[in-house]
Amino acid sequence: MMFLGLYGLLMMRIQKKDISDETELAMQTFSDLMAALSQKYHDREEEEKSEWM
């Protein structure tokens, strides 16, 4: 769902459509959450890798 929202924002920017402040804030929240989840995934992968060595 977040990917669809961010994709929609990208399409709006490409089409040079106006984007409300509320939409920008929501998309920034999605982006921040995805970054945090990505970091947790990366940390977990590194932790598992170090357990096997």
mmCIF entry with sequence, helices, sheets and N, C-alpha, C, O atoms, coordinates in Angstrom:
data_MODEL
# 
_entry.id   MODEL 
# 
_entity.id                         1 
_entity.type                       polymer 
_entity.pdbx_number_of_molecules   1 
# 
_entity_poly.entity_id                      1 
_entity_poly.type                           'polypeptide(L)' 
_entity_poly.nstd_linkage                   no 
_entity_poly.nstd_monomer                   no 
_entity_poly.pdbx_seq_one_letter_code       MMFLGLYGLLMMRIQKKDISDETELAMQTFSDLMAALSQKYHDREEEEKSEWM 
_entity_poly.pdbx_seq_one_letter_code_can   MMFLGLYGLLMMRIQKKDISDETELAMQTFSDLMAALSQKYHDREEEEKSEWM 
_entity_poly.pdbx_strand_id                 A 
# 
loop_
_entity_poly_seq.entity_id 
_entity_poly_seq.num 
_entity_poly_seq.mon_id 
_entity_poly_seq.hetero 
1 1  MET n 
1 2  MET n 
1 3  PHE n 
1 4  LEU n 
1 5  GLY n 
1 6  LEU n 
1 7  TYR n 
1 8  GLY n 
1 9  LEU n 
1 10 LEU n 
1 11 MET n 
1 12 MET n 
1 13 ARG n 
1 14 ILE n 
1 15 GLN n 
1 16 LYS n 
1 17 LYS n 
1 18 ASP n 
1 19 ILE n 
1 20 SER n 
1 21 ASP n 
1 22 GLU n 
1 23 THR n 
1 24 GLU n 
1 25 LEU n 
1 26 ALA n 
1 27 MET n 
1 28 GLN n 
1 29 THR n 
1 30 PHE n 
1 31 SER n 
1 32 ASP n 
1 33 LEU n 
1 34 MET n 
1 35 ALA n 
1 36 ALA n 
1 37 LEU n 
1 38 SER n 
1 39 GLN n 
1 40 LYS n 
1 41 TYR n 
1 42 HIS n 
1 43 ASP n 
1 44 ARG n 
1 45 GLU n 
1 46 GLU n 
1 47 GLU n 
1 48 GLU n 
1 49 LYS n 
1 50 SER n 
1 51 GLU n 
1 52 TRP n 
1 53 MET n 
# 
_struct_asym.id          A 
_struct_asym.entity_id   1 
# 
loop_
_struct_conf.conf_type_id 
_struct_conf.id 
_struct_conf.pdbx_PDB_helix_id 
_struct_conf.beg_label_comp_id 
_struct_conf.beg_label_asym_id 
_struct_conf.beg_label_seq_id 
_struct_conf.pdbx_beg_PDB_ins_code 
_struct_conf.end_label_comp_id 
_struct_conf.end_label_asym_id 
_struct_conf.end_label_seq_id 
_struct_conf.pdbx_end_PDB_ins_code 
_struct_conf.beg_auth_comp_id 
_struct_conf.beg_auth_asym_id 
_struct_conf.beg_auth_seq_id 
_struct_conf.end_auth_comp_id 
_struct_conf.end_auth_asym_id 
_struct_conf.end_auth_seq_id 
_struct_conf.pdbx_PDB_helix_class 
_struct_conf.details 
_struct_conf.pdbx_PDB_helix_length 
HELX_P HELX_P1 AA1 MET A 2  ? ILE A 14 ? MET A 2  ILE A 14 1 ? 13 
HELX_P HELX_P2 AA2 ASP A 21 ? GLU A 51 ? ASP A 21 GLU A 51 1 ? 31 
# 
_struct_conf_type.id          HELX_P 
_struct_conf_type.criteria    ? 
_struct_conf_type.reference   ? 
# 
loop_
_atom_site.group_PDB 
_atom_site.id 
_atom_site.type_symbol 
_atom_site.label_atom_id 
_atom_site.label_alt_id 
_atom_site.label_comp_id 
_atom_site.label_asym_id 
_atom_site.label_entity_id 
_atom_site.label_seq_id 
_atom_site.pdbx_PDB_ins_code 
_atom_site.Cartn_x 
_atom_site.Cartn_y 
_atom_site.Cartn_z 
_atom_site.occupancy 
_atom_site.B_iso_or_equiv 
_atom_site.pdbx_formal_charge 
_atom_site.auth_seq_id 
_atom_site.auth_comp_id 
_atom_site.auth_asym_id 
_atom_site.auth_atom_id 
_atom_site.pdbx_PDB_model_num 
ATOM 1   N N  . MET A 1 1  ? 0.818  -1.179  0.000   1.00 0.00 ? 1  MET A N  1 
ATOM 2   C CA . MET A 1 1  ? 0.000  0.000   0.000   1.00 0.00 ? 1  MET A CA 1 
ATOM 3   C C  . MET A 1 1  ? 0.872  1.258   0.000   1.00 0.00 ? 1  MET A C  1 
ATOM 4   O O  . MET A 1 1  ? 0.590  2.223   -0.710  1.00 0.00 ? 1  MET A O  1 
ATOM 5   N N  . MET A 1 2  ? 1.927  1.230   0.800   1.00 0.00 ? 2  MET A N  1 
ATOM 6   C CA . MET A 1 2  ? 2.811  2.398   0.841   1.00 0.00 ? 2  MET A CA 1 
ATOM 7   C C  . MET A 1 2  ? 3.508  2.599   -0.495  1.00 0.00 ? 2  MET A C  1 
ATOM 8   O O  . MET A 1 2  ? 3.702  3.730   -0.940  1.00 0.00 ? 2  MET A O  1 
ATOM 9   N N  . PHE A 1 3  ? 3.887  1.484   -1.139  1.00 0.00 ? 3  PHE A N  1 
ATOM 10  C CA . PHE A 1 3  ? 4.536  1.597   -2.440  1.00 0.00 ? 3  PHE A CA 1 
ATOM 11  C C  . PHE A 1 3  ? 3.617  2.271   -3.445  1.00 0.00 ? 3  PHE A C  1 
ATOM 12  O O  . PHE A 1 3  ? 4.060  3.096   -4.243  1.00 0.00 ? 3  PHE A O  1 
ATOM 13  N N  . LEU A 1 4  ? 2.333  1.918   -3.406  1.00 0.00 ? 4  LEU A N  1 
ATOM 14  C CA . LEU A 1 4  ? 1.374  2.533   -4.325  1.00 0.00 ? 4  LEU A CA 1 
ATOM 15  C C  . LEU A 1 4  ? 1.254  4.028   -4.065  1.00 0.00 ? 4  LEU A C  1 
ATOM 16  O O  . LEU A 1 4  ? 1.171  4.822   -5.003  1.00 0.00 ? 4  LEU A O  1 
ATOM 17  N N  . GLY A 1 5  ? 1.244  4.405   -2.808  1.00 0.00 ? 5  GLY A N  1 
ATOM 18  C CA . GLY A 1 5  ? 1.179  5.823   -2.465  1.00 0.00 ? 5  GLY A CA 1 
ATOM 19  C C  . GLY A 1 5  ? 2.391  6.579   -2.959  1.00 0.00 ? 5  GLY A C  1 
ATOM 20  O O  . GLY A 1 5  ? 2.263  7.659   -3.536  1.00 0.00 ? 5  GLY A O  1 
ATOM 21  N N  . LEU A 1 6  ? 3.574  6.015   -2.734  1.00 0.00 ? 6  LEU A N  1 
ATOM 22  C CA . LEU A 1 6  ? 4.797  6.675   -3.185  1.00 0.00 ? 6  LEU A CA 1 
ATOM 23  C C  . LEU A 1 6  ? 4.883  6.705   -4.706  1.00 0.00 ? 6  LEU A C  1 
ATOM 24  O O  . LEU A 1 6  ? 5.374  7.676   -5.282  1.00 0.00 ? 6  LEU A O  1 
ATOM 25  N N  . TYR A 1 7  ? 4.411  5.649   -5.357  1.00 0.00 ? 7  TYR A N  1 
ATOM 26  C CA . TYR A 1 7  ? 4.372  5.626   -6.820  1.00 0.00 ? 7  TYR A CA 1 
ATOM 27  C C  . TYR A 1 7  ? 3.415  6.711   -7.335  1.00 0.00 ? 7  TYR A C  1 
ATOM 28  O O  . TYR A 1 7  ? 3.720  7.409   -8.303  1.00 0.00 ? 7  TYR A O  1 
ATOM 29  N N  . GLY A 1 8  ? 2.271  6.841   -6.685  1.00 0.00 ? 8  GLY A N  1 
ATOM 30  C CA . GLY A 1 8  ? 1.316  7.881   -7.065  1.00 0.00 ? 8  GLY A CA 1 
ATOM 31  C C  . GLY A 1 8  ? 1.915  9.269   -6.921  1.00 0.00 ? 8  GLY A C  1 
ATOM 32  O O  . GLY A 1 8  ? 1.700  10.132  -7.772  1.00 0.00 ? 8  GLY A O  1 
ATOM 33  N N  . LEU A 1 9  ? 2.666  9.488   -5.849  1.00 0.00 ? 9  LEU A N  1 
ATOM 34  C CA . LEU A 1 9  ? 3.337  10.772  -5.651  1.00 0.00 ? 9  LEU A CA 1 
ATOM 35  C C  . LEU A 1 9  ? 4.345  11.021  -6.764  1.00 0.00 ? 9  LEU A C  1 
ATOM 36  O O  . LEU A 1 9  ? 4.424  12.129  -7.295  1.00 0.00 ? 9  LEU A O  1 
ATOM 37  N N  . LEU A 1 10 ? 5.109  10.005  -7.117  1.00 0.00 ? 10 LEU A N  1 
ATOM 38  C CA . LEU A 1 10 ? 6.070  10.137  -8.212  1.00 0.00 ? 10 LEU A CA 1 
ATOM 39  C C  . LEU A 1 10 ? 5.364  10.521  -9.509  1.00 0.00 ? 10 LEU A C  1 
ATOM 40  O O  . LEU A 1 10 ? 5.823  11.401  -10.237 1.00 0.00 ? 10 LEU A O  1 
ATOM 41  N N  . MET A 1 11 ? 4.248  9.856   -9.790  1.00 0.00 ? 11 MET A N  1 
ATOM 42  C CA . MET A 1 11 ? 3.502  10.157  -11.015 1.00 0.00 ? 11 MET A CA 1 
ATOM 43  C C  . MET A 1 11 ? 2.966  11.590  -10.994 1.00 0.00 ? 11 MET A C  1 
ATOM 44  O O  . MET A 1 11 ? 2.976  12.271  -12.019 1.00 0.00 ? 11 MET A O  1 
ATOM 45  N N  . MET A 1 12 ? 2.501  12.048  -9.832  1.00 0.00 ? 12 MET A N  1 
ATOM 46  C CA . MET A 1 12 ? 2.013  13.424  -9.730  1.00 0.00 ? 12 MET A CA 1 
ATOM 47  C C  . MET A 1 12 ? 3.141  14.418  -9.977  1.00 0.00 ? 12 MET A C  1 
ATOM 48  O O  . MET A 1 12 ? 2.937  15.449  -10.618 1.00 0.00 ? 12 MET A O  1 
ATOM 49  N N  . ARG A 1 13 ? 4.327  14.108  -9.468  1.00 0.00 ? 13 ARG A N  1 
ATOM 50  C CA . ARG A 1 13 ? 5.467  15.007  -9.685  1.00 0.00 ? 13 ARG A CA 1 
ATOM 51  C C  . ARG A 1 13 ? 5.878  15.024  -11.152 1.00 0.00 ? 13 ARG A C  1 
ATOM 52  O O  . ARG A 1 13 ? 6.186  16.082  -11.699 1.00 0.00 ? 13 ARG A O  1 
ATOM 53  N N  . ILE A 1 14 ? 5.883  13.861  -11.787 1.00 0.00 ? 14 ILE A N  1 
ATOM 54  C CA . ILE A 1 14 ? 6.233  13.789  -13.204 1.00 0.00 ? 14 ILE A CA 1 
ATOM 55  C C  . ILE A 1 14 ? 5.244  14.604  -14.031 1.00 0.00 ? 14 ILE A C  1 
ATOM 56  O O  . ILE A 1 14 ? 5.632  15.287  -14.979 1.00 0.00 ? 14 ILE A O  1 
ATOM 57  N N  . GLN A 1 15 ? 3.964  14.529  -13.668 1.00 0.00 ? 15 GLN A N  1 
ATOM 58  C CA . GLN A 1 15 ? 2.917  15.251  -14.395 1.00 0.00 ? 15 GLN A CA 1 
ATOM 59  C C  . GLN A 1 15 ? 2.818  16.714  -13.961 1.00 0.00 ? 15 GLN A C  1 
ATOM 60  O O  . GLN A 1 15 ? 1.972  17.464  -14.449 1.00 0.00 ? 15 GLN A O  1 
ATOM 61  N N  . LYS A 1 16 ? 3.695  17.103  -13.039 1.00 0.00 ? 16 LYS A N  1 
ATOM 62  C CA . LYS A 1 16 ? 3.750  18.473  -12.529 1.00 0.00 ? 16 LYS A CA 1 
ATOM 63  C C  . LYS A 1 16 ? 2.411  18.937  -11.942 1.00 0.00 ? 16 LYS A C  1 
ATOM 64  O O  . LYS A 1 16 ? 1.998  20.082  -12.122 1.00 0.00 ? 16 LYS A O  1 
ATOM 65  N N  . LYS A 1 17 ? 1.749  18.018  -11.238 1.00 0.00 ? 17 LYS A N  1 
ATOM 66  C CA . LYS A 1 17 ? 0.489  18.347  -10.571 1.00 0.00 ? 17 LYS A CA 1 
ATOM 67  C C  . LYS A 1 17 ? 0.782  18.904  -9.185  1.00 0.00 ? 17 LYS A C  1 
ATOM 68  O O  . LYS A 1 17 ? 1.816  18.609  -8.585  1.00 0.00 ? 17 LYS A O  1 
ATOM 69  N N  . ASP A 1 18 ? -0.145 19.712  -8.691  1.00 0.00 ? 18 ASP A N  1 
ATOM 70  C CA . ASP A 1 18 ? -0.004 20.258  -7.342  1.00 0.00 ? 18 ASP A CA 1 
ATOM 71  C C  . ASP A 1 18 ? -0.155 19.138  -6.319  1.00 0.00 ? 18 ASP A C  1 
ATOM 72  O O  . ASP A 1 18 ? -1.004 18.257  -6.458  1.00 0.00 ? 18 ASP A O  1 
ATOM 73  N N  . ILE A 1 19 ? 0.684  19.192  -5.290  1.00 0.00 ? 19 ILE A N  1 
ATOM 74  C CA . ILE A 1 19 ? 0.651  18.198  -4.216  1.00 0.00 ? 19 ILE A CA 1 
ATOM 75  C C  . ILE A 1 19 ? 0.444  18.956  -2.913  1.00 0.00 ? 19 ILE A C  1 
ATOM 76  O O  . ILE A 1 19 ? 1.216  19.853  -2.575  1.00 0.00 ? 19 ILE A O  1 
ATOM 77  N N  . SER A 1 20 ? -0.598 18.589  -2.192  1.00 0.00 ? 20 SER A N  1 
ATOM 78  C CA . SER A 1 20 ? -0.918 19.305  -0.949  1.00 0.00 ? 20 SER A CA 1 
ATOM 79  C C  . SER A 1 20 ? 0.133  19.020  0.125   1.00 0.00 ? 20 SER A C  1 
ATOM 80  O O  . SER A 1 20 ? 0.856  18.024  0.072   1.00 0.00 ? 20 SER A O  1 
ATOM 81  N N  . ASP A 1 21 ? 0.191  19.918  1.088   1.00 0.00 ? 21 ASP A N  1 
ATOM 82  C CA . ASP A 1 21 ? 1.119  19.732  2.209   1.00 0.00 ? 21 ASP A CA 1 
ATOM 83  C C  . ASP A 1 21 ? 0.798  18.455  2.978   1.00 0.00 ? 21 ASP A C  1 
ATOM 84  O O  . ASP A 1 21 ? 1.699  17.759  3.446   1.00 0.00 ? 21 ASP A O  1 
ATOM 85  N N  . GLU A 1 22 ? -0.502 18.151  3.106   1.00 0.00 ? 22 GLU A N  1 
ATOM 86  C CA . GLU A 1 22 ? -0.910 16.944  3.821   1.00 0.00 ? 22 GLU A CA 1 
ATOM 87  C C  . GLU A 1 22 ? -0.419 15.689  3.105   1.00 0.00 ? 22 GLU A C  1 
ATOM 88  O O  . GLU A 1 22 ? 0.022  14.732  3.741   1.00 0.00 ? 22 GLU A O  1 
ATOM 89  N N  . THR A 1 23 ? -0.501 15.705  1.781   1.00 0.00 ? 23 THR A N  1 
ATOM 90  C CA . THR A 1 23 ? -0.026 14.560  0.997   1.00 0.00 ? 23 THR A CA 1 
ATOM 91  C C  . THR A 1 23 ? 1.483  14.417  1.133   1.00 0.00 ? 23 THR A C  1 
ATOM 92  O O  . THR A 1 23 ? 1.992  13.309  1.306   1.00 0.00 ? 23 THR A O  1 
ATOM 93  N N  . GLU A 1 24 ? 2.196  15.529  1.057   1.00 0.00 ? 24 GLU A N  1 
ATOM 94  C CA . GLU A 1 24 ? 3.655  15.499  1.224   1.00 0.00 ? 24 GLU A CA 1 
ATOM 95  C C  . GLU A 1 24 ? 4.027  14.921  2.585   1.00 0.00 ? 24 GLU A C  1 
ATOM 96  O O  . GLU A 1 24 ? 4.943  14.105  2.690   1.00 0.00 ? 24 GLU A O  1 
ATOM 97  N N  . LEU A 1 25 ? 3.318  15.344  3.622   1.00 0.00 ? 25 LEU A N  1 
ATOM 98  C CA . LEU A 1 25 ? 3.595  14.853  4.976   1.00 0.00 ? 25 LEU A CA 1 
ATOM 99  C C  . LEU A 1 25 ? 3.309  13.359  5.085   1.00 0.00 ? 25 LEU A C  1 
ATOM 100 O O  . LEU A 1 25 ? 4.096  12.615  5.671   1.00 0.00 ? 25 LEU A O  1 
ATOM 101 N N  . ALA A 1 26 ? 2.189  12.922  4.525   1.00 0.00 ? 26 ALA A N  1 
ATOM 102 C CA . ALA A 1 26 ? 1.841  11.496  4.562   1.00 0.00 ? 26 ALA A CA 1 
ATOM 103 C C  . ALA A 1 26 ? 2.888  10.667  3.828   1.00 0.00 ? 26 ALA A C  1 
ATOM 104 O O  . ALA A 1 26 ? 3.296  9.611   4.312   1.00 0.00 ? 26 ALA A O  1 
ATOM 105 N N  . MET A 1 27 ? 3.319  11.135  2.674   1.00 0.00 ? 27 MET A N  1 
ATOM 106 C CA . MET A 1 27 ? 4.306  10.391  1.892   1.00 0.00 ? 27 MET A CA 1 
ATOM 107 C C  . MET A 1 27 ? 5.661  10.373  2.596   1.00 0.00 ? 27 MET A C  1 
ATOM 108 O O  . MET A 1 27 ? 6.393  9.387   2.503   1.00 0.00 ? 27 MET A O  1 
ATOM 109 N N  . GLN A 1 28 ? 6.000  11.450  3.295   1.00 0.00 ? 28 GLN A N  1 
ATOM 110 C CA . GLN A 1 28 ? 7.247  11.468  4.060   1.00 0.00 ? 28 GLN A CA 1 
ATOM 111 C C  . GLN A 1 28 ? 7.174  10.457  5.198   1.00 0.00 ? 28 GLN A C  1 
ATOM 112 O O  . GLN A 1 28 ? 8.162  9.790   5.507   1.00 0.00 ? 28 GLN A O  1 
ATOM 113 N N  . THR A 1 29 ? 6.006  10.347  5.817   1.00 0.00 ? 29 THR A N  1 
ATOM 114 C CA . THR A 1 29 ? 5.803  9.358   6.875   1.00 0.00 ? 29 THR A CA 1 
ATOM 115 C C  . THR A 1 29 ? 5.978  7.947   6.327   1.00 0.00 ? 29 THR A C  1 
ATOM 116 O O  . THR A 1 29 ? 6.648  7.118   6.942   1.00 0.00 ? 29 THR A O  1 
ATOM 117 N N  . PHE A 1 30 ? 5.371  7.669   5.162   1.00 0.00 ? 30 PHE A N  1 
ATOM 118 C CA . PHE A 1 30 ? 5.540  6.362   4.517   1.00 0.00 ? 30 PHE A CA 1 
ATOM 119 C C  . PHE A 1 30 ? 7.015  6.102   4.226   1.00 0.00 ? 30 PHE A C  1 
ATOM 120 O O  . PHE A 1 30 ? 7.528  5.016   4.492   1.00 0.00 ? 30 PHE A O  1 
ATOM 121 N N  . SER A 1 31 ? 7.682  7.100   3.683   1.00 0.00 ? 31 SER A N  1 
ATOM 122 C CA . SER A 1 31 ? 9.091  6.954   3.322   1.00 0.00 ? 31 SER A CA 1 
ATOM 123 C C  . SER A 1 31 ? 9.947  6.663   4.553   1.00 0.00 ? 31 SER A C  1 
ATOM 124 O O  . SER A 1 31 ? 10.816 5.791   4.523   1.00 0.00 ? 31 SER A O  1 
ATOM 125 N N  . ASP A 1 32 ? 9.695  7.398   5.629   1.00 0.00 ? 32 ASP A N  1 
ATOM 126 C CA . ASP A 1 32 ? 10.450 7.185   6.870   1.00 0.00 ? 32 ASP A CA 1 
ATOM 127 C C  . ASP A 1 32 ? 10.210 5.785   7.431   1.00 0.00 ? 32 ASP A C  1 
ATOM 128 O O  . ASP A 1 32 ? 11.144 5.132   7.896   1.00 0.00 ? 32 ASP A O  1 
ATOM 129 N N  . LEU A 1 33 ? 8.963  5.325   7.387   1.00 0.00 ? 33 LEU A N  1 
ATOM 130 C CA . LEU A 1 33 ? 8.636  3.991   7.884   1.00 0.00 ? 33 LEU A CA 1 
ATOM 131 C C  . LEU A 1 33 ? 9.328  2.918   7.049   1.00 0.00 ? 33 LEU A C  1 
ATOM 132 O O  . LEU A 1 33 ? 9.871  1.957   7.594   1.00 0.00 ? 33 LEU A O  1 
ATOM 133 N N  . MET A 1 34 ? 9.308  3.081   5.741   1.00 0.00 ? 34 MET A N  1 
ATOM 134 C CA . MET A 1 34 ? 9.965  2.099   4.871   1.00 0.00 ? 34 MET A CA 1 
ATOM 135 C C  . MET A 1 34 ? 11.473 2.083   5.107   1.00 0.00 ? 34 MET A C  1 
ATOM 136 O O  . MET A 1 34 ? 12.095 1.021   5.073   1.00 0.00 ? 34 MET A O  1 
ATOM 137 N N  . ALA A 1 35 ? 12.059 3.246   5.344   1.00 0.00 ? 35 ALA A N  1 
ATOM 138 C CA . ALA A 1 35 ? 13.491 3.310   5.635   1.00 0.00 ? 35 ALA A CA 1 
ATOM 139 C C  . ALA A 1 35 ? 13.804 2.593   6.946   1.00 0.00 ? 35 ALA A C  1 
ATOM 140 O O  . ALA A 1 35 ? 14.797 1.870   7.036   1.00 0.00 ? 35 ALA A O  1 
ATOM 141 N N  . ALA A 1 36 ? 12.968 2.789   7.954   1.00 0.00 ? 36 ALA A N  1 
ATOM 142 C CA . ALA A 1 36 ? 13.180 2.126   9.246   1.00 0.00 ? 36 ALA A CA 1 
ATOM 143 C C  . ALA A 1 36 ? 13.040 0.615   9.112   1.00 0.00 ? 36 ALA A C  1 
ATOM 144 O O  . ALA A 1 36 ? 13.839 -0.135  9.672   1.00 0.00 ? 36 ALA A O  1 
ATOM 145 N N  . LEU A 1 37 ? 12.031 0.168   8.377   1.00 0.00 ? 37 LEU A N  1 
ATOM 146 C CA . LEU A 1 37 ? 11.844 -1.271  8.174   1.00 0.00 ? 37 LEU A CA 1 
ATOM 147 C C  . LEU A 1 37 ? 13.012 -1.869  7.391   1.00 0.00 ? 37 LEU A C  1 
ATOM 148 O O  . LEU A 1 37 ? 13.457 -2.979  7.686   1.00 0.00 ? 37 LEU A O  1 
ATOM 149 N N  . SER A 1 38 ? 13.500 -1.143  6.407   1.00 0.00 ? 38 SER A N  1 
ATOM 150 C CA . SER A 1 38 ? 14.645 -1.617  5.625   1.00 0.00 ? 38 SER A CA 1 
ATOM 151 C C  . SER A 1 38 ? 15.880 -1.754  6.501   1.00 0.00 ? 38 SER A C  1 
ATOM 152 O O  . SER A 1 38 ? 16.629 -2.724  6.382   1.00 0.00 ? 38 SER A O  1 
ATOM 153 N N  . GLN A 1 39 ? 16.091 -0.783  7.378   1.00 0.00 ? 39 GLN A N  1 
ATOM 154 C CA . GLN A 1 39 ? 17.246 -0.835  8.271   1.00 0.00 ? 39 GLN A CA 1 
ATOM 155 C C  . GLN A 1 39 ? 17.136 -2.014  9.230   1.00 0.00 ? 39 GLN A C  1 
ATOM 156 O O  . GLN A 1 39 ? 18.123 -2.706  9.480   1.00 0.00 ? 39 GLN A O  1 
ATOM 157 N N  . LYS A 1 40 ? 15.936 -2.248  9.771   1.00 0.00 ? 40 LYS A N  1 
ATOM 158 C CA . LYS A 1 40 ? 15.742 -3.394  10.672  1.00 0.00 ? 40 LYS A CA 1 
ATOM 159 C C  . LYS A 1 40 ? 16.018 -4.705  9.943   1.00 0.00 ? 40 LYS A C  1 
ATOM 160 O O  . LYS A 1 40 ? 16.648 -5.607  10.496  1.00 0.00 ? 40 LYS A O  1 
ATOM 161 N N  . TYR A 1 41 ? 15.547 -4.808  8.706   1.00 0.00 ? 41 TYR A N  1 
ATOM 162 C CA . TYR A 1 41 ? 15.783 -6.011  7.914   1.00 0.00 ? 41 TYR A CA 1 
ATOM 163 C C  . TYR A 1 41 ? 17.283 -6.200  7.685   1.00 0.00 ? 41 TYR A C  1 
ATOM 164 O O  . TYR A 1 41 ? 17.803 -7.304  7.848   1.00 0.00 ? 41 TYR A O  1 
ATOM 165 N N  . HIS A 1 42 ? 17.970 -5.134  7.312   1.00 0.00 ? 42 HIS A N  1 
ATOM 166 C CA . HIS A 1 42 ? 19.411 -5.207  7.074   1.00 0.00 ? 42 HIS A CA 1 
ATOM 167 C C  . HIS A 1 42 ? 20.144 -5.615  8.356   1.00 0.00 ? 42 HIS A C  1 
ATOM 168 O O  . HIS A 1 42 ? 21.028 -6.471  8.324   1.00 0.00 ? 42 HIS A O  1 
ATOM 169 N N  . ASP A 1 43 ? 19.778 -5.007  9.466   1.00 0.00 ? 43 ASP A N  1 
ATOM 170 C CA . ASP A 1 43 ? 20.416 -5.342  10.747  1.00 0.00 ? 43 ASP A CA 1 
ATOM 171 C C  . ASP A 1 43 ? 20.196 -6.812  11.104  1.00 0.00 ? 43 ASP A C  1 
ATOM 172 O O  . ASP A 1 43 ? 21.115 -7.486  11.570  1.00 0.00 ? 43 ASP A O  1 
ATOM 173 N N  . ARG A 1 44 ? 18.980 -7.305  10.884  1.00 0.00 ? 44 ARG A N  1 
ATOM 174 C CA . ARG A 1 44 ? 18.670 -8.703  11.190  1.00 0.00 ? 44 ARG A CA 1 
ATOM 175 C C  . ARG A 1 44 ? 19.485 -9.635  10.294  1.00 0.00 ? 44 ARG A C  1 
ATOM 176 O O  . ARG A 1 44 ? 20.009 -10.645 10.765  1.00 0.00 ? 44 ARG A O  1 
ATOM 177 N N  . GLU A 1 45 ? 19.592 -9.307  9.023   1.00 0.00 ? 45 GLU A N  1 
ATOM 178 C CA . GLU A 1 45 ? 20.381 -10.127 8.100   1.00 0.00 ? 45 GLU A CA 1 
ATOM 179 C C  . GLU A 1 45 ? 21.844 -10.167 8.527   1.00 0.00 ? 45 GLU A C  1 
ATOM 180 O O  . GLU A 1 45 ? 22.467 -11.229 8.510   1.00 0.00 ? 45 GLU A O  1 
ATOM 181 N N  . GLU A 1 46 ? 22.392 -9.028  8.907   1.00 0.00 ? 46 GLU A N  1 
ATOM 182 C CA . GLU A 1 46 ? 23.783 -8.976  9.356   1.00 0.00 ? 46 GLU A CA 1 
ATOM 183 C C  . GLU A 1 46 ? 23.969 -9.773  10.643  1.00 0.00 ? 46 GLU A C  1 
ATOM 184 O O  . GLU A 1 46 ? 24.982 -10.450 10.817  1.00 0.00 ? 46 GLU A O  1 
ATOM 185 N N  . GLU A 1 47 ? 23.000 -9.693  11.536  1.00 0.00 ? 47 GLU A N  1 
ATOM 186 C CA . GLU A 1 47 ? 23.064 -10.437 12.795  1.00 0.00 ? 47 GLU A CA 1 
ATOM 187 C C  . GLU A 1 47 ? 23.057 -11.942 12.529  1.00 0.00 ? 47 GLU A C  1 
ATOM 188 O O  . GLU A 1 47 ? 23.839 -12.687 13.120  1.00 0.00 ? 47 GLU A O  1 
ATOM 189 N N  . GLU A 1 48 ? 22.179 -12.379 11.645  1.00 0.00 ? 48 GLU A N  1 
ATOM 190 C CA . GLU A 1 48 ? 22.111 -13.799 11.313  1.00 0.00 ? 48 GLU A CA 1 
ATOM 191 C C  . GLU A 1 48 ? 23.392 -14.263 10.626  1.00 0.00 ? 48 GLU A C  1 
ATOM 192 O O  . GLU A 1 48 ? 23.864 -15.374 10.867  1.00 0.00 ? 48 GLU A O  1 
ATOM 193 N N  . LYS A 1 49 ? 23.947 -13.417 9.778   1.00 0.00 ? 49 LYS A N  1 
ATOM 194 C CA . LYS A 1 49 ? 25.176 -13.760 9.077   1.00 0.00 ? 49 LYS A CA 1 
ATOM 195 C C  . LYS A 1 49 ? 26.328 -13.934 10.075  1.00 0.00 ? 49 LYS A C  1 
ATOM 196 O O  . LYS A 1 49 ? 27.148 -14.842 9.935   1.00 0.00 ? 49 LYS A O  1 
ATOM 197 N N  . SER A 1 50 ? 26.380 -13.053 11.084  1.00 0.00 ? 50 SER A N  1 
ATOM 198 C CA . SER A 1 50 ? 27.469 -13.132 12.060  1.00 0.00 ? 50 SER A CA 1 
ATOM 199 C C  . SER A 1 50 ? 27.314 -14.339 12.989  1.00 0.00 ? 50 SER A C  1 
ATOM 200 O O  . SER A 1 50 ? 28.303 -14.829 13.533  1.00 0.00 ? 50 SER A O  1 
ATOM 201 N N  . GLU A 1 51 ? 26.089 -14.818 13.175  1.00 0.00 ? 51 GLU A N  1 
ATOM 202 C CA . GLU A 1 51 ? 25.878 -15.999 14.012  1.00 0.00 ? 51 GLU A CA 1 
ATOM 203 C C  . GLU A 1 51 ? 26.462 -17.247 13.364  1.00 0.00 ? 51 GLU A C  1 
ATOM 204 O O  . GLU A 1 51 ? 26.866 -18.172 14.069  1.00 0.00 ? 51 GLU A O  1 
ATOM 205 N N  . TRP A 1 52 ? 26.513 -17.289 12.058  1.00 0.00 ? 52 TRP A N  1 
ATOM 206 C CA . TRP A 1 52 ? 27.005 -18.458 11.338  1.00 0.00 ? 52 TRP A CA 1 
ATOM 207 C C  . TRP A 1 52 ? 28.521 -18.450 11.180  1.00 0.00 ? 52 TRP A C  1 
ATOM 208 O O  . TRP A 1 52 ? 29.104 -19.449 10.756  1.00 0.00 ? 52 TRP A O  1 
ATOM 209 N N  . MET A 1 53 ? 29.153 -17.353 11.510  1.00 0.00 ? 53 MET A N  1 
ATOM 210 C CA . MET A 1 53 ? 30.612 -17.269 11.331  1.00 0.00 ? 53 MET A CA 1 
ATOM 211 C C  . MET A 1 53 ? 31.336 -17.516 12.606  1.00 0.00 ? 53 MET A C  1 
ATOM 212 O O  . MET A 1 53 ? 32.566 -17.483 12.633  1.00 0.00 ? 53 MET A O  1 
# 
